[in-house]
Amino acid sequence: MDPKQQNALALALIGTLAVVSAWLLWPLSTSIDKGLDIQGGLSVILTAKPMPGQTLTAEQMDRAETIITNRVNGLGVSEASVQRQGTDSLLVQLPGIKDAEGALKALGSTGRLEFVDWASVPASEKADWDAYLTAANQGKATDRPKPLVEGTYESFLGGETVKNAVVSTREGGQIVVNVEMDSAGAKIWGDYTTKSVGKQVAIVLDGVVQSAPTVNEPILDGSTQISGSFTAEEAKQLAAVLESGALPVTLEASESRVVGPTLGAQSLQQGLIAGLVGLGVVCAFMALFYRGFGVLSWVSLAVFSVLELGILALLSRFNMFALSLPGVAGIVLSIGIAADSSILMFERFKEEVRMGKTARSASRSSTRHALGTSITADFVTFISALVIWSVAIGPVKGFAFTLMLGIVCDLTVAILFTRTIIIMLAESVVSKMPGIFGLRAGDAS
Amino acid sequence: MNLHMDFMGKRWWMLGFSALVLVVGIGAILIRGLNFGIEFRGGTVLTFEKAGTVSTEQIRRALEGAKIEGAKVANIQPAGEGSYIVRVSEPDATKASAAYQKVVAALKLTAQETNVTTIGPGWGKVVTNSAIMALLWSVVAILIVITFGFEYKMSITAVVALLHDAGIVLGIYALSGREVTPNTFAALLTILGYSLYDTIVVFHRIKENSGRIVKQSFMQMANESINQVFIRSINTSLTTLIPVIALTVFGGETLQDFAFALLIGLISGAYSSIAVASPIFAMWKERDPHAGPFASGRRCEARGAPGGRMGAQARGRVRSDGAALGGLLGHRRAHARRARRGLGCRGGRVPDPRPRS
């Protein structure tokens, strides 16, 4: 490919990226998800603490996550999320919640799994739950009824007796959940199932009815098989719920933030002002110092901004990103980093022209050289950001992420756009009008 | 724009100034200590914005009315017009949240403009550990990257400059009594990466120039390299400083947390690349006995120490301090070329000021 084609290809590529990013960004106010510190709400980091003398396993964390997800869904907050942080923590985000105290109480308690005699449940609640469970079985989603009120029903067995619960497939492809109980549990279970054949027993986690299977036969060895029209996902969830009864960890709120919505919005506004002022002053500085090239860097910075924000909007669409305040700090800092790559190229170009090279040959060698320096320097910053991202817990992760993304966007724009434009300008305009590029007449002839 | 400033001639002044600031900073850390935020100690911070005419006394009474068990009101600090930041020693999120709701009700405020952050007791250890791990990994990664890209002496002097920057940032935090938060640490780590930006620009030029034949001592060549890149170094630092200053001035509390550490670190980083990293590196090179010919100022082909060192090896001198990794990686071909040519050192050539490209 000859250099002209190469340039055209580079510009076409970055142009496409910019247009796609701009499209993703539209409309700006809603395209990037906002984190809790901006839209307001409750954000808690729950850390699992194993019982003394025990260590935390990955399975226990899976179960803890299931329990917490269950509870969060029970709170009825839309757009709530539960994420793993590190090896022992869960980040729970509840946007716009009013009753932070109640939510914290609900999240912090240990999972309470019970086997309940379904007949003992008060009629009105029972009817609600029956309707809900039937609908759920038929794949129709309805609103979940209120959790059962503790003490109004008879729970004959606690979840701590469950040793394990696994999903398996029966002959004919039916998905079932196999439950093993310890000997004490097996005894009570045996007695109950013997006298309750044909009756329903409910599996209840924190007052929420998870399943209400019918007893088909007495189960005396503590090895129970629960069958139904499960999907694999539902069966897995039920197994996780059953195992959660045996969860030997407590979850403690190690960091909790309740942010008022107005305060959060105000913080974002302050960040935006800082970003725009920073961008404006950087642009003015570049134009004053580098003249024509400075104005060129405006376009580079604009492309850079659109690209970075566009990728954030894309990630937001897949619920993989929410902009937090530290994230805003990362974006503002990356504006400076983006300007740096342009400066390295402009300075090198001017230097080589002053040493007597023609603009044409200087443009090629100087951009190559400057990019080498940029890449090394950016790489080191990237490594630091990567280290923060992998080690940090909580909001600081967002800072490291936007910074890393900023560095990647910066290099993309520098390689595809800034470099190409310098080369193209050097071949045409620069030698005709050296003055506007901060070169003396005669320098670039 | 090639300046002709004698940076290296003033190296003892620059190093002395850095040492002085560091000594004061470290002294402040040792004597006054760092003011760690609640993220490290556990406790609760309440922020009230637009509290209007509410006075500190009213807030104190409301807090007492809320009866936070076993918790003391550490301080109530005004933060701008009608804004207060209140620190309480309550580490239990549920209790803190309940108390806070009572306080908001008692003060007749809305929850719209308030913010309550509670940190549990064990959290500080986790945060501190992750900060220390991040710092160590960063330094290790940086050492590896620079050693591979340049040479080990550059990577070590770069890390010295980094630690210098970190020391100055923390020293200023100790002096000013500003609160150290996890955000401060994140900013500090970023600076470690970023302060290298300038250092790498200078080292790139030194490496490039040391491959040239110039009638200069290594020190002179390093000085010229700094002069060549001085303007761009200042400009890259300025363009990064501008947004950070904007954050410091316009950002709210959280953003200022980042911005303050970034601000000091950037200034210190720009200074240290010229005043700390480059002179230490150049002095180290000159002290290298195998870099001999130009170390003593005798006119010679200044190919940089790797070449000189390799030359020394070629002449049969035995090195005892282990070969420089960078020399082995980056300059092997140049060494071989020099070794083949027999390493004439005396008849110096005419300096070629053009950057090679």
Boltz contact constraints between the chains, C-beta under 6 A:
constraints:
  - contact:
      token1: [A, 100]
      token2: [B, 97]
      max_distance: 6.0
  - contact:
      token1: [A, 101]
      token2: [B, 97]
      max_distance: 6.0
  - contact:
      token1: [A, 101]
      token2: [B, 98]
      max_distance: 6.0
  - contact:
      token1: [A, 104]
      token2: [B, 93]
      max_distance: 6.0
  - contact:
      token1: [A, 104]
      token2: [B, 94]
      max_distance: 6.0
  - contact:
      token1: [A, 104]
      token2: [B, 97]
      max_distance: 6.0
  - contact:
      token1: [A, 105]
      token2: [B, 94]
      max_distance: 6.0
  - contact:
      token1: [A, 252]
      token2: [B, 120]
      max_distance: 6.0
  - contact:
      token1: [A, 253]
      token2: [B, 93]
      max_distance: 6.0
  - contact:
      token1: [A, 254]
      token2: [B, 120]
      max_distance: 6.0
  - contact:
      token1: [A, 254]
      token2: [B, 123]
      max_distance: 6.0
  - contact:
      token1: [A, 255]
      token2: [B, 119]
      max_distance: 6.0
  - contact:
      token1: [A, 255]
      token2: [B, 123]
      max_distance: 6.0
  - contact:
      token1: [A, 256]
      token2: [B, 93]
      max_distance: 6.0
  - contact:
      token1: [A, 256]
      token2: [B, 118]
      max_distance: 6.0
  - contact:
      token1: [A, 257]
      token2: [B, 117]
      max_distance: 6.0
  - contact:
      token1: [A, 258]
      token2: [B, 116]
      max_distance: 6.0
  - contact:
      token1: [A, 259]
      token2: [B, 115]
      max_distance: 6.0
  - contact:
      token1: [A, 260]
      token2: [B, 111]
      max_distance: 6.0
  - contact:
      token1: [A, 260]
      token2: [B, 112]
      max_distance: 6.0
  - contact:
      token1: [A, 260]
      token2: [B, 113]
      max_distance: 6.0
  - contact:
      token1: [A, 260]
      token2: [B, 114]
      max_distance: 6.0
  - contact:
      token1: [A, 260]
      token2: [B, 115]
      max_distance: 6.0
  - contact:
      token1: [A, 261]
      token2: [B, 112]
      max_distance: 6.0
  - contact:
      token1: [A, 262]
      token2: [B, 112]
      max_distance: 6.0
  - contact:
      token1: [A, 262]
      token2: [B, 113]
      max_distance: 6.0
  - contact:
      token1: [A, 263]
      token2: [B, 49]
      max_distance: 6.0
  - contact:
      token1: [A, 263]
      token2: [B, 113]
      max_distance: 6.0
  - contact:
      token1: [A, 263]
      token2: [B, 115]
      max_distance: 6.0
  - contact:
      token1: [A, 267]
      token2: [B, 252]
      max_distance: 6.0
  - contact:
      token1: [A, 270]
      token2: [B, 250]
      max_distance: 6.0
  - contact:
      token1: [A, 270]
      token2: [B, 251]
      max_distance: 6.0
  - contact:
      token1: [A, 270]
      token2: [B, 252]
      max_distance: 6.0
  - contact:
      token1: [A, 271]
      token2: [B, 251]
      max_distance: 6.0
  - contact:
      token1: [A, 271]
      token2: [B, 255]
      max_distance: 6.0
  - contact:
      token1: [A, 273]
      token2: [B, 250]
      max_distance: 6.0
  - contact:
      token1: [A, 274]
      token2: [B, 246]
      max_distance: 6.0
  - contact:
      token1: [A, 274]
      token2: [B, 247]
      max_distance: 6.0
  - contact:
      token1: [A, 274]
      token2: [B, 250]
      max_distance: 6.0
  - contact:
      token1: [A, 274]
      token2: [B, 251]
      max_distance: 6.0
  - contact:
      token1: [A, 277]
      token2: [B, 246]
      max_distance: 6.0
  - contact:
      token1: [A, 278]
      token2: [B, 242]
      max_distance: 6.0
  - contact:
      token1: [A, 278]
      token2: [B, 243]
      max_distance: 6.0
  - contact:
      token1: [A, 278]
      token2: [B, 246]
      max_distance: 6.0
  - contact:
      token1: [A, 281]
      token2: [B, 242]
      max_distance: 6.0
  - contact:
      token1: [A, 282]
      token2: [B, 239]
      max_distance: 6.0
  - contact:
      token1: [A, 282]
      token2: [B, 242]
      max_distance: 6.0
  - contact:
      token1: [A, 325]
      token2: [B, 254]
      max_distance: 6.0
  - contact:
      token1: [A, 329]
      token2: [B, 255]
      max_distance: 6.0
  - contact:
      token1: [A, 329]
      token2: [B, 258]
      max_distance: 6.0
  - contact:
      token1: [A, 332]
      token2: [B, 243]
      max_distance: 6.0
  - contact:
      token1: [A, 332]
      token2: [B, 247]
      max_distance: 6.0
  - contact:
      token1: [A, 335]
      token2: [B, 243]
      max_distance: 6.0
  - contact:
      token1: [A, 336]
      token2: [B, 239]
      max_distance: 6.0
  - contact:
      token1: [A, 336]
      token2: [B, 240]
      max_distance: 6.0
  - contact:
      token1: [A, 336]
      token2: [B, 243]
      max_distance: 6.0
  - contact:
      token1: [A, 339]
      token2: [B, 239]
      max_distance: 6.0
  - contact:
      token1: [A, 340]
      token2: [B, 236]
      max_distance: 6.0
  - contact:
      token1: [A, 343]
      token2: [B, 232]
      max_distance: 6.0
  - contact:
      token1: [A, 343]
      token2: [B, 235]
      max_distance: 6.0
  - contact:
      token1: [A, 343]
      token2: [B, 236]
      max_distance: 6.0
  - contact:
      token1: [A, 347]
      token2: [B, 232]
      max_distance: 6.0
  - contact:
      token1: [A, 355]
      token2: [B, 354]
      max_distance: 6.0
  - contact:
      token1: [A, 365]
      token2: [B, 357]
      max_distance: 6.0
  - contact:
      token1: [A, 369]
      token2: [B, 357]
      max_distance: 6.0
  - contact:
      token1: [A, 373]
      token2: [B, 201]
      max_distance: 6.0
  - contact:
      token1: [A, 373]
      token2: [B, 204]
      max_distance: 6.0
  - contact:
      token1: [A, 376]
      token2: [B, 149]
      max_distance: 6.0
  - contact:
      token1: [A, 376]
      token2: [B, 200]
      max_distance: 6.0
  - contact:
      token1: [A, 377]
      token2: [B, 197]
      max_distance: 6.0
  - contact:
      token1: [A, 377]
      token2: [B, 200]
      max_distance: 6.0
  - contact:
      token1: [A, 380]
      token2: [B, 142]
      max_distance: 6.0
  - contact:
      token1: [A, 380]
      token2: [B, 145]
      max_distance: 6.0
  - contact:
      token1: [A, 380]
      token2: [B, 193]
      max_distance: 6.0
  - contact:
      token1: [A, 380]
      token2: [B, 196]
      max_distance: 6.0
  - contact:
      token1: [A, 381]
      token2: [B, 193]
      max_distance: 6.0
  - contact:
      token1: [A, 381]
      token2: [B, 194]
      max_distance: 6.0
  - contact:
      token1: [A, 383]
      token2: [B, 141]
      max_distance: 6.0
  - contact:
      token1: [A, 384]
      token2: [B, 138]
      max_distance: 6.0
  - contact:
      token1: [A, 384]
      token2: [B, 189]
      max_distance: 6.0
  - contact:
      token1: [A, 384]
      token2: [B, 190]
      max_distance: 6.0
  - contact:
      token1: [A, 384]
      token2: [B, 192]
      max_distance: 6.0
  - contact:
      token1: [A, 384]
      token2: [B, 193]
      max_distance: 6.0
  - contact:
      token1: [A, 387]
      token2: [B, 134]
      max_distance: 6.0
  - contact:
      token1: [A, 387]
      token2: [B, 137]
      max_distance: 6.0
  - contact:
      token1: [A, 387]
      token2: [B, 138]
      max_distance: 6.0
  - contact:
      token1: [A, 388]
      token2: [B, 134]
      max_distance: 6.0
  - contact:
      token1: [A, 388]
      token2: [B, 186]
      max_distance: 6.0
  - contact:
      token1: [A, 388]
      token2: [B, 189]
      max_distance: 6.0
  - contact:
      token1: [A, 391]
      token2: [B, 130]
      max_distance: 6.0
  - contact:
      token1: [A, 391]
      token2: [B, 133]
      max_distance: 6.0
  - contact:
      token1: [A, 391]
      token2: [B, 134]
      max_distance: 6.0
  - contact:
      token1: [A, 396]
      token2: [B, 182]
      max_distance: 6.0
  - contact:
      token1: [A, 396]
      token2: [B, 186]
      max_distance: 6.0
  - contact:
      token1: [A, 399]
      token2: [B, 186]
      max_distance: 6.0
